[in-house]
Amino acid sequence: MGITNSNKVINMERIDCDGSLKVTLALTAAPDIVTNPTDIALVLDRSGSMTGEPLASMKTGAKTFIDIISESTGGQASGEIGSGSRIGIVSFSSTAVQDTQLITSVATLKNAVDALSAGGSTNHADAFTKAISLFDPSSSNAKVIVMFTDGNTTAGAPPAPVAAAARAQGIIIYCIGLVGSDGVDVGVLNDWASDPAATHVAVTPDTADLEELFAELAANISKTGATNIVINEKVTDDFVVTSVLNPTVGSATMLNSTSLRWTIPELGVSAPESATLEFYVRHVGQNPGTKLVNESITYSDTEGNVVDFPEPAVAVECDVVVNPEECPLPVDLTIQSCSDAVVVDTGDVYLESMGTILQMDVTVKNVCPQKRVALAVILTEVDENGTEYQRGTKAVTIPAHSYPSCRDVLVKCIKFVVPKDLDVSGGSTQTMCSPRQFKARFIAHNIDSDYRCCESVLTL
């Protein structure tokens, strides 16, 4: 009812210790008629007192009613009433006629309304009887009668017992009254309609108000999806919210580094509607593991919908990171305020040859605690014939870690300088930026070991 779907997803299954991920909140709401298909008998007064402007205004209102029901059931694009709901037209004067059966074609329903002409007396009992007979008792659809009239009963049997019998069968009755030439008894309409009368009866003396009354009634029948939605999201202490994007519906505000609020004035009020909010979080905790992203999320709306969001979790891997080579020391520069230009002597940089700096990362798998690791990197360059040429070797000591179990160790930024004058990719005819082929080989082993050679003397 109201909110038909809620979801919360993240775009990553695994992140590094300082990694970020996107969180998406989603809601879908729909008028109640979408999840509870409804059969509606639209009963229209065409007695003689409706001649002229009243009849024209009623037709406009009735067609607006049909359009709103079609839109709220998701069938507007196809020209059909969707989601299993149907409308039938009954008109009455001295007697009542079923102008259509319960159907879904918007065009057919509107044509039936447009074909009505005024004349004769007012037989409400026969109108209720013909409306009741439209419904299939075996159907699970909700059943609604919308009675429009501009006057009191002047023909036929008393209508109140017929209306009471309809209500006893579970049929909901709405009444719209136009104060016509012979008046409308509001008390009688209240007696016919379902309780409470305040939401099931509407009366106006002005034909100009009819379209609005029909529209409001259609919205009442289709019911509101959700209004005044407030969602409060708080992420766990291991994460911080870094940015919040504009949602597709409503507005979102960061309350602090770990919480935000999403508000939506209305969703799915007149037609099925979805809304999404995307925001980014970053892991700031120090420990690895599978972690829930949100600590809590609360939902509220005016209609009292109960909404549960999933609780996605992400695997966080806090690998040991070693930087065997520091970056060059920076040169500090200061520019005074209002200076248009500055000249600074930043020292000497010796350019020995043109070339390339190769920078590589490598992950050493399953390094056990309290053991240093020796890592060697051998770089060769390959010419067009497949011959390899040495371009350098580096040896790195990876410090021991103190985690309780074996860990993967990420070794970052291993640099090799390969000058242009060592290029064997194609000789001097190649351009400065011609491709060069390299091969890197890695060797790693534990430095610390409890292995000892056998020192005992074997005596035979």
MILUM-552519 format. One record per residue (C-alpha): x, y, z; residue in three letters. Coordinates in steps of 0.25 Angstrom, whole numbers, padded with zeros to 4 digits, always signed. Example, Ala and Ser with C-alpha at 12.3 -4.5 7.8 and 13.67 -1.06 7.14 Angstrom:
// MILUM-552519
+0049-0018+0031ALA/+0055-0004+0029SER/
***
This chain:
// MILUM-552519
+0000+0000+0000MET/+0006+0013-0004GLY/+0021+0010-0004ILE/+0022-0002-0013THR/+0037-0004-0013ASN/+0049+0001-0006SER/+0064-0002-0008ASN/+0078+0001-0004LYS/+0090-0003-0012VAL/+0105-0001-0013ILE/+0113-0001-0025ASN/+0125-0008-0020MET/+0127-0022-0013GLU/+0141-0019-0008ARG/+0149-0007-0005ILE/+0163-0003+0000ASP/+0164+0002+0014CYS/+0163+0017+0009ASP/+0154+0013-0002GLY/+0140+0020-0006SER/+0127+0015-0011LEU/+0114+0020-0016LYS/+0101+0017-0009VAL/+0088+0018-0016THR/+0074+0019-0008LEU/+0062+0016-0017ALA/+0047+0017-0014LEU/+0035+0014-0023THR/+0021+0018-0019ALA/+0008+0016-0026ALA/-0007+0020-0024PRO/-0014+0009-0016ASP/-0022+0005-0028ILE/-0010+0000-0035VAL/-0008-0011-0024THR/-0023-0013-0022ASN/-0030-0013-0036PRO/-0043-0006-0035THR/-0056-0007-0043ASP/-0063+0006-0044ILE/-0078+0009-0048ALA/-0079+0023-0053LEU/-0094+0027-0051VAL/-0098+0040-0058LEU/-0111+0048-0057ASP/-0116+0052-0071ARG/-0130+0056-0066SER/-0137+0068-0072GLY/-0131+0078-0062SER/-0117+0075-0067MET/-0120+0081-0081THR/-0109+0091-0085GLY/-0097+0095-0077GLU/-0099+0085-0066PRO/-0099+0074-0076LEU/-0086+0080-0082ALA/-0079+0082-0069SER/-0083+0068-0065MET/-0077+0062-0077LYS/-0064+0069-0075THR/-0063+0065-0061GLY/-0066+0050-0064ALA/-0056+0050-0075LYS/-0045+0056-0066THR/-0049+0045-0056PHE/-0046+0035-0066ILE/-0033+0041-0070ASP/-0028+0042-0055ILE/-0032+0027-0053ILE/-0025+0023-0066SER/-0012+0031-0062GLU/-0012+0026-0047SER/-0013+0011-0052THR/-0001+0013-0062GLY/-0009+0012-0074GLY/-0010+0026-0080GLN/+0001+0024-0090ALA/-0007+0012-0097SER/-0020+0019-0096GLY/-0025+0008-0086GLU/-0028+0007-0071ILE/-0017-0002-0066GLY/-0013-0011-0054SER/-0026-0019-0055GLY/-0036-0007-0052SER/-0048-0004-0061ARG/-0059+0006-0062ILE/-0073+0005-0067GLY/-0083+0016-0071ILE/-0098+0016-0066VAL/-0107+0028-0069SER/-0121+0030-0064PHE/-0133+0039-0065SER/-0147+0032-0064SER/-0140+0019-0065THR/-0125+0015-0065ALA/-0116+0009-0076VAL/-0103+0002-0076GLN/-0096+0010-0087ASP/-0083+0002-0086THR/-0080-0011-0078GLN/-0067-0011-0069LEU/-0056-0008-0079ILE/-0042-0002-0080THR/-0043+0006-0093SER/-0042+0021-0090VAL/-0047+0025-0103ALA/-0059+0016-0103THR/-0063+0021-0089LEU/-0061+0036-0093LYS/-0070+0034-0106ASN/-0081+0028-0097ALA/-0080+0040-0088VAL/-0080+0050-0100ASP/-0093+0043-0106ALA/-0101+0046-0094LEU/-0113+0055-0096SER/-0123+0061-0085ALA/-0138+0058-0083GLY/-0148+0052-0074GLY/-0149+0049-0059SER/-0139+0045-0049THR/-0139+0030-0045ASN/-0128+0027-0035HIS/-0133+0013-0031ALA/-0132+0008-0045ASP/-0118+0015-0046ALA/-0113+0008-0034PHE/-0119-0005-0039THR/-0112-0004-0053LYS/-0099-0001-0046ALA/-0099-0012-0037ILE/-0102-0022-0048SER/-0089-0018-0055LEU/-0080-0024-0044PHE/-0076-0039-0045ASP/-0078-0044-0031PRO/-0067-0054-0033SER/-0057-0043-0036SER/-0047-0040-0026SER/-0046-0025-0031ASN/-0051-0015-0021ALA/-0064-0009-0025LYS/-0068+0006-0026VAL/-0080+0013-0030ILE/-0079+0028-0033VAL/-0093+0034-0033MET/-0095+0048-0040PHE/-0108+0055-0039THR/-0114+0069-0039ASP/-0127+0067-0032GLY/-0136+0058-0024ASN/-0143+0045-0028THR/-0156+0048-0037THR/-0158+0034-0042ALA/-0156+0019-0039GLY/-0155+0012-0025ALA/-0148+0018-0013PRO/-0133+0018-0015PRO/-0128+0017-0001ALA/-0131+0002+0001PRO/-0124-0001-0012VAL/-0112+0007-0008ALA/-0112+0000+0005ALA/-0112-0014-0001ALA/-0100-0009-0010ALA/-0092-0005+0002ARG/-0096-0018+0009ALA/-0089-0025-0003GLN/-0076-0018+0000GLY/-0078-0007-0011ILE/-0073+0007-0008ILE/-0082+0018-0012ILE/-0078+0032-0014TYR/-0088+0043-0018CYS/-0086+0056-0025ILE/-0097+0066-0025GLY/-0100+0078-0033LEU/-0111+0088-0027VAL/-0120+0088-0040GLY/-0133+0094-0042SER/-0141+0085-0033ASP/-0130+0084-0022GLY/-0121+0073-0016VAL/-0124+0068-0002ASP/-0110+0066+0004VAL/-0115+0058+0015GLY/-0121+0048+0005VAL/-0107+0047-0002LEU/-0100+0045+0011ASN/-0110+0033+0014ASP/-0107+0027+0001TRP/-0092+0028+0002ALA/-0082+0020+0009SER/-0076+0025+0023ASP/-0071+0035+0026PRO/-0079+0044+0018ALA/-0068+0055+0019ALA/-0059+0047+0009THR/-0070+0041+0001HIS/-0080+0053-0002VAL/-0077+0066-0010ALA/-0087+0076-0014VAL/-0086+0089-0021THR/-0096+0099-0027PRO/-0087+0103-0038ASP/-0085+0095-0051THR/-0071+0101-0052ALA/-0067+0093-0040ASP/-0071+0079-0045LEU/-0058+0076-0052GLU/-0050+0079-0040GLU/-0060+0070-0031LEU/-0059+0059-0041PHE/-0043+0060-0041ALA/-0043+0061-0026GLU/-0051+0048-0025LEU/-0043+0041-0035ALA/-0030+0044-0027ALA/-0038+0039-0014ASN/-0041+0026-0021ILE/-0027+0024-0026SER/-0022+0029-0013LYS/-0009+0035-0010THR/+0004+0027-0011GLY/+0012+0035+0000ALA/+0013+0049+0005THR/+0023+0057+0014ASN/+0034+0046+0013ILE/+0046+0048+0022VAL/+0057+0038+0021ILE/+0069+0039+0031ASN/+0082+0032+0028GLU/+0093+0030+0037LYS/+0106+0022+0033VAL/+0115+0014+0042THR/+0127+0021+0049ASP/+0136+0014+0039ASP/+0131+0022+0028PHE/+0129+0037+0025VAL/+0119+0043+0015VAL/+0127+0051+0005THR/+0117+0056-0005SER/+0102+0055-0007VAL/+0096+0057-0021LEU/+0083+0063-0024ASN/+0072+0053-0023PRO/+0062+0051-0035THR/+0050+0055-0026VAL/+0051+0064-0014GLY/+0063+0069-0007SER/+0075+0063+0001ALA/+0084+0070+0012THR/+0096+0066+0019MET/+0094+0067+0034LEU/+0108+0064+0038ASN/+0120+0055+0033SER/+0112+0042+0036THR/+0097+0046+0033SER/+0088+0052+0023LEU/+0073+0054+0021ARG/+0065+0052+0009TRP/+0051+0059+0008THR/+0040+0056-0002ILE/+0027+0065-0002PRO/+0020+0054-0010GLU/+0022+0041-0018LEU/+0013+0033-0026GLY/+0001+0042-0023VAL/-0006+0041-0036SER/+0002+0031-0044ALA/+0013+0020-0041PRO/+0026+0028-0038GLU/+0041+0025-0034SER/+0051+0033-0027ALA/+0066+0031-0025THR/+0077+0037-0017LEU/+0092+0035-0019GLU/+0103+0038-0009PHE/+0117+0035-0007TYR/+0124+0030+0005VAL/+0139+0027+0009ARG/+0144+0017+0018HIS/+0152+0023+0030VAL/+0154+0011+0039GLY/+0167+0004+0042GLN/+0162-0010+0042ASN/+0159-0020+0031PRO/+0146-0028+0030GLY/+0132-0029+0024THR/+0125-0016+0029LYS/+0111-0011+0028LEU/+0110+0003+0022VAL/+0099+0009+0030ASN/+0097+0009+0045GLU/+0082+0013+0044SER/+0072+0018+0034ILE/+0058+0022+0037THR/+0046+0025+0029TYR/+0033+0033+0032SER/+0021+0039+0024ASP/+0008+0044+0026THR/+0001+0031+0022GLU/+0008+0023+0032GLY/+0015+0014+0021ASN/+0025+0004+0027VAL/+0037+0003+0019VAL/+0049-0006+0021ASP/+0063-0004+0014PHE/+0073-0015+0011PRO/+0086-0014+0019GLU/+0097-0015+0009PRO/+0111-0019+0014ALA/+0125-0017+0007VAL/+0138-0025+0009ALA/+0149-0015+0013VAL/+0163-0020+0011GLU/+0174-0012+0019CYS/+0186-0017+0013ASP/+0200-0014+0018VAL/+0206-0003+0008VAL/+0221-0001+0007VAL/+0227+0011-0001ASN/+0241+0007-0003PRO/+0245+0020-0010GLU/+0240+0034-0006GLU/+0236+0045-0015CYS/+0246+0056-0018PRO/+0246+0067-0008LEU/+0237+0079-0013PRO/+0242+0093-0014VAL/+0234+0103-0006ASP/+0228+0115-0013LEU/+0221+0127-0008THR/+0214+0137-0015ILE/+0211+0150-0008GLN/+0196+0156-0009SER/+0193+0165-0021CYS/+0206+0160-0028SER/+0203+0158-0043ASP/+0216+0151-0046ALA/+0227+0144-0037VAL/+0241+0139-0041VAL/+0247+0128-0032VAL/+0260+0121-0033ASP/+0256+0106-0030THR/+0271+0101-0031GLY/+0277+0091-0041ASP/+0272+0079-0048VAL/+0281+0071-0056TYR/+0276+0065-0069LEU/+0285+0054-0073GLU/+0277+0048-0084SER/+0263+0047-0089MET/+0255+0034-0085GLY/+0244+0028-0077THR/+0241+0025-0063ILE/+0234+0012-0061LEU/+0227+0011-0048GLN/+0221-0002-0043MET/+0213-0008-0032ASP/+0213-0022-0028VAL/+0205-0030-0017THR/+0213-0041-0010VAL/+0203-0051-0005LYS/+0201-0058+0008ASN/+0213-0051+0016VAL/+0213-0057+0030CYS/+0214-0048+0042PRO/+0227-0045+0048GLN/+0235-0048+0036LYS/+0242-0039+0027ARG/+0242-0041+0012VAL/+0253-0039+0002ALA/+0247-0035-0012LEU/+0255-0034-0025ALA/+0251-0027-0038VAL/+0258-0030-0051ILE/+0255-0021-0063LEU/+0259-0025-0077THR/+0255-0018-0090GLU/+0252-0026-0102VAL/+0256-0023-0117ASP/+0248-0026-0129GLU/+0255-0040-0130ASN/+0251-0044-0116GLY/+0265-0042-0110THR/+0265-0036-0096GLU/+0274-0026-0090TYR/+0277-0023-0076GLN/+0271-0010-0071ARG/+0273-0011-0056GLY/+0271-0019-0043THR/+0265-0014-0030LYS/+0265-0021-0017ALA/+0255-0017-0006VAL/+0253-0021+0009THR/+0238-0022+0013ILE/+0237-0019+0028PRO/+0230-0030+0036ALA/+0216-0027+0040HIS/+0209-0031+0053SER/+0195-0035+0048TYR/+0190-0048+0054PRO/+0190-0056+0041SER/+0197-0056+0028CYS/+0194-0043+0019ARG/+0195-0039+0005ASP/+0206-0027+0005VAL/+0204-0017-0006LEU/+0218-0011-0010VAL/+0216+0002-0018LYS/+0224+0011-0027CYS/+0236+0003-0031ILE/+0243+0012-0041LYS/+0252+0009-0052PHE/+0259+0020-0061VAL/+0260+0015-0075VAL/+0267+0026-0083PRO/+0264+0028-0098LYS/+0278+0025-0102ASP/+0276+0011-0097LEU/+0264+0009-0107ASP/+0265-0004-0115VAL/+0251-0004-0120SER/+0255+0001-0134GLY/+0268+0009-0135GLY/+0270+0023-0137SER/+0259+0024-0148THR/+0248+0023-0138GLN/+0241+0035-0132THR/+0243+0040-0118MET/+0230+0034-0114CYS/+0231+0020-0121SER/+0226+0008-0113PRO/+0236+0000-0105ARG/+0235-0014-0099GLN/+0239-0018-0085PHE/+0238-0030-0077LYS/+0238-0030-0061ALA/+0242-0042-0053ARG/+0239-0042-0038PHE/+0246-0051-0027ILE/+0242-0051-0013ALA/+0245-0060-0001HIS/+0245-0059+0015ASN/+0257-0053+0021ILE/+0254-0058+0035ASP/+0253-0073+0037SER/+0253-0082+0048ASP/+0260-0093+0039TYR/+0274-0098+0044ARG/+0283-0108+0038CYS/+0284-0121+0046CYS/+0296-0119+0055GLU/+0296-0132+0062SER/+0306-0143+0060VAL/+0301-0156+0055LEU/+0309-0168+0062THR/+0308-0181+0056LEU/
***
